[in-house]
Amino acid sequence: MGLLFAVLLTKVTFYFFFFFFIQIMTSLFEVYWKFLGLPLSLIKGTIVDVIPFCLTEIVLWIGLLSCVLLLLKHLPIFKKDSQRVHPTKTSLFRINTILLIVCGPVLLFVLISGQGAIPFGPQPTLNRKSLNKNWAPDSLSEKQFEQYVRWFEQKLHQEFNETDYLNLSEDLVLKNCNHTLDSLLVAYGLPKGRTLKRIKPLFGLTRLLGLSYGGPAFHDPLLSEVAMVRKSDLPTPNYWRLHAICHETAHAKGFTREMDTEILTQLALLTNQDKRLHLLGYILFLQKSGKSFSWPEFLEKERTQKALERRDTKKRQPFVRLLTHINKKLSIQNSGEKYGTRKKHDKWKSDHPFFTSVIKKLPCQPDSIFSASIEEQKEMP
């Protein structure tokens, strides 16, 4: 734990001394990642993956407790009177104010901003050049996009197998996505990241915040830790959890922006050596497309069943419902837009960062026959 604390202190110090420098000097990111970022990520990952519980929860409470102590030190009730000093104040002043500031507001800011939930933050990985800009993909017409949607819809129906789908475990997807993401990064001329070995269950405040914000799985850049809600806290179809695992694995490789991470997730699933994972890629692409499509019967039943379970589970989570309502009122609820997800009535953008980037890197192209939906093809003579 002493080594972990030293690593965290190094990260916090680095973030705040070099924040503005790195924001300006984006071109130096690769130097940072090679000589400091990746080695630190490897060290932290080796430590945190061994620990079975969520360290981010512990760090969050350390930050909150430090903030409380900092406030107590400056409350009027603890001021000197004419004769004596309040004994509690004497004890509090033994704790250095600067230490409380670093372990309180500073630590909480790094912890919260590091999740990528806000556009600016101190984490150097935000200074990677975005994959969309780096690859400079060609524009994509709506007709071409529609062909890909119908192509993936067709492949989902042709290749879906209930047994294969049910045999896709979280450990299997974690292992395969680690390997495939490393291979993709090498192929794209990008540095590899650490190998993620454990997805931890969320509990306490992180669980409450994740469920209410709409981010029930996260990677913390400060600790290089990944955690996700338990199935009992958020009943979802199996494909949702498997998507999330691959997505958070991409984060752990050193990508903070959600768009970049989702692009890598999509490509890792579609190009995986285990063809069973291709099904997850088809589903992800179709769900993000904003287009209507038909589900295989088994998946449709699973979606319906889990939706009912989710509704019942939310009835037993009053604090989650309250915080979700507050987040929506304050417009700070998580949204699919930063992940590249389109809504049904969104106007098509020929330079859509997610779809143009993914399609540029796909090793194969659809036939024009897939320009019609599954339902439309059934009606064809």
N, C-alpha and C positions, 0 to 999 in steps of 0.2 A: 504493500500500500504506500510505503514511503517513496518508492520509485514512481508509482503512478502520480503521487502528489507533485513530485519534482517535474514530471513530464507536463502535468497540467499547468504548473506555475510557469514553465518555459513557454507553453503555448499562449497563455494569457499575456505574458510580457511581450512576446513577439507580436501578437495581434495589435496591441495598442501602441507600440513604438514604431511599427512599420505599416500601420493601417493606411495612412495617406500616401506614403511612399509607394506601396504596392498598388493602390488604386490608380495612381498615375502611371506607374511603370509596369503595365500589364505584360509587356514583352519579357519581363524577368521571371514570369511565373514558372516556366520550365526549369530555370536555375534553382528557384526556391524549392520546387517539388522534388527535384533530383537530390539536392544536398540536405534539405531539412524536412520538407513536408512529408515525403514518402517514408524516410527513416523513422520519423516520429509516429506516423500512422502505423507502421509495422510494429514498433515497440508497444504502443498503446493497444493495438489489436491483440498482440500476444498475451497481454495482461488481462484485458477486459473479457476476452472470449472464454477464459478459464473460469471466471466468476459467474455463477448461475443466475444471479439476480441483477436487476437494472440499476447500474451505478448512477445513471442520470437522475433517477429519483432521489438518491442520497445527496448528490451534488445540489439538486434543486432545494432540498431542505436545508442544507448548509448555507446556501445563499439567502434563503428566507430568514433563518435564525440570525445570521449576521446582520441583516437589515434591521431586525427587531432590536438586537443589542445596540446597534448604532443609534437607533431612535431613543432607546432608554437612557443612553449616556447623556443625551441632551435635553431630557425632559426637565421642566422647571422644578418638579418635585425633588429632584436630586441636587438642586443648587445649594451652595454653602449657606448655612445660616450664621448667626453671629458667634455661636459657640462651637459647632461641630460639623463634621461632614457625614452625610447619610452613609451608613455602612455598606449599603448596596452599591452606592456610587463608587466607593473605594474599590470594591471588587471589580466593577465594570471598567474602571480606568486602568486596571491591570492589563486589559485587553487593548492592544494598540489600535488607535483609530484608523490608521492607514490600512492595517490588516483587515479590519472590519469592512472598510470600503472596497478593498480588492475582493474579499470573500463574499461580499454582499451585492451591492448594485452592479459592480463591474462583472462579477461572475455570472449574475443573472442575465445581464445584457448579452454577454458572449453566448450563454446557453440558449437564450431565446432567439437571438438574431441568427445563430448558427444553423437553425433548422431550414433556412431558405424561405421562411414564411413572409419575410419582408424583403423589398428589393435591394436594400443595402445592408451590409453587415461587415464585421471585421475579419471574417474567415478568408484567407488568401485564395481558396479554391473558387471563390466567386470571380476571380480575375482571369480564369481560363477564357480563352477566346471561344465563343459559343460554337457548337458543332455546325449549326446552320450557316454561320458566317465563314467558318473555316472551310467548309465543303463547297460553298457557293453553288447550291443546286439549281438546276434549270427550273423555269416556271412550269406549272402543271395545270392543264386545262380541266374544267369540271368534267368534261366527257371522259378524259383519261382517268381522272380520279374515280369516276363512277365504274369504269372497267375494273379497276383494282378492287373496289368494294364488292362487286359481283363475283369476281374471281375468288376472293377469300371466302365469300359466302358459299360458293360452290365447293371449294376445297374443304371447308368445315363440315359440310354434309357428307362429302365423299369419304373423308378420312376419319370421321368421328367414330370411336369405338368405346362403348361404355366401360369395358374392362380396363383398357389402356388408360382411360381418363381417371378411373378410381384408383389405379395403381400409381398415379403421380403423387408421390409424397413430398412433404416440405423439404426433407433432407435431400432427396434426389434432385429437386429443382435448385436448391442452394448449391449443391456440388456442381451440377452441370452449368449453371449460369456463371459461377466463379470462373470455370475453365473457358467457357465460350466468350465471356467478356474480355478476359485476358487476351485471347486469340484475336478478337476484333480490334482491341486497342493496338496490338502489335501491327496488325494489317493496315490500320489507319495511320500508323506512324506516331501514335500517342503512347506516353509512358504507362506501364501497368500500375495497378494499385495493390492494396493488400488483399489477402484471401480471407474472406469472412467465414467464420466457422460456427457461429452461434447466433440464433435469433432469440432474444429474451422476451419473456412475457411482461407486459406492462402492468403496473399496480399503482395504487395511491393516486397522487396528483397527476402524474404523467398519463395514467389511464383516463382520468377524468377530463384532462385538457385535450387529449387525443380524440376521445369520442365526441366531445362537444365541438371542437374546432373542425372536425372532419378530416383529421390526419391520424388515423388509428394505427399507423406504423411510422417509424421515423429512424433516421440515422443521425447521430449527434457527432458533428465534426470535432468537437472539443475532446470527447472521449473515444471517438472512433467506434461507437457502440450502436448496435441495431436492436430495436425492440418493437414488438407488435402486440396488439390486444389478443386476449384469449378468445377461442371460438365461442365460449359461453357468453362473453361480453358483447360480441358482435357476430351473430350468425350470418354467414355469407356463403355463396356458392364456393366450391373448392377452388375454382379458377381465380377468384378474387384474391385469396390469400397467396396463391402461387405467383400471381402477377406482382403482388406487393413484395414478396421475397426477392424476386429478380430485380425489381426496382430499387429496393434498399441495398442490394448487393452492388448495383451500379453506383449508388451514392458512396458506398464504402471504398470504391476504387478511386475516389477523389473528385467526384463531380457533384457540385452543390446545386446548380440550377436544375429545376424540375424538368424543364424542356429537354435539356441535354440528357438527363438521366432517363427520361421516358423514351427518347430516341434510341438510346443504347439498349434499353429493356426490350423494345420492339424488335430490334435487329438480333439481339441475343436469342430470343425465342424463335424467330423465323429461320435462323441459320444454325440452330442447335443440332449437334450430331445425333441426339436422341429425338427422333421424329415425333414422338409423343408430345414434345414441348411445342411443336409447330401448331398444334391445336390451340394452345394458349396464345400464340402469336396471332392466329386468325381472329380469335375472340377479341383480343385487345384492339386490333386494327378496326374491326367492325364497330365495336362499342364507341370508339373515339371518332368515327366517321360522321356521326350525326345523321346517317342515312338509315332508312328502314330496312330491316333484314329479318329472315326467319331463323329460328333456333332449332337445332336437333331436338327431338321430343324429350329425351332424357334431361337435357340442360334446361329446357323450358320448365319441366316439373321441378327440378332442383331450385331454379330461381323462384318459383312460386312458393315452394315450401319454406325456403330460407327467408323470404320476405315476410311470411306469416310469423315465423319464429322471431325475426328481428322486431316486428311490431310488438309482440308479447314481451320481449326482453326490455324494450324501451319503457314499457309501463312500469317496470321494476327499477328504473333508473331516474328518479325524480331530479337529482342534481345535474345529471347529464342533460336532461330536457331543459332545465332552467338555464344552464350555461349556453346551450345551443340557441335558445331563444334570444339571450343577450347578445351572443355573437352575431346573429342574423340582424338584430336591431342596430348594432354598431357597424355592420357591413365588414366584419372581419372573419366571416366564415370562409373556409377553404373552398376554392373553385377549380373546376376542371380546365379552365382556359390556360393557366400557366403550365398545364401538363400536355397541352396540344389538343384537347378535346373540343370538338365542334358540337354546337346545339343544332337541333333539327331545322330551325329556320334561319340559321346563320348564312349570310351571303358568302359565296365561295371566294376564297382568296388564292390567286394563282401562285403566290409566294408563301403559302402556309408553311411555317418553319418545321413543323413536325412531319407532315406528309411528304413534302418535297425532299426533305433530308432522308427519310426512310426509303422512299421509292428510288432515289438516286443510288443507294447502296444495295438494293435488292439484286441478287444474282440472276433473277429470272423475270420474265414479263408475261402478262396475261394475254389470252387470245380475245379477239373481238366478240366471240360468242358469249362471253361473260358480261356483256353490257346489259343483259336482262337479268332481273332478279329470279330467285328460285321459283317464286309463285308465278311470275310471268312466263318462265320456261315451261311450267306445267301446263299452261294454257296454249302453248305453241302446238301447231299440227305436227 
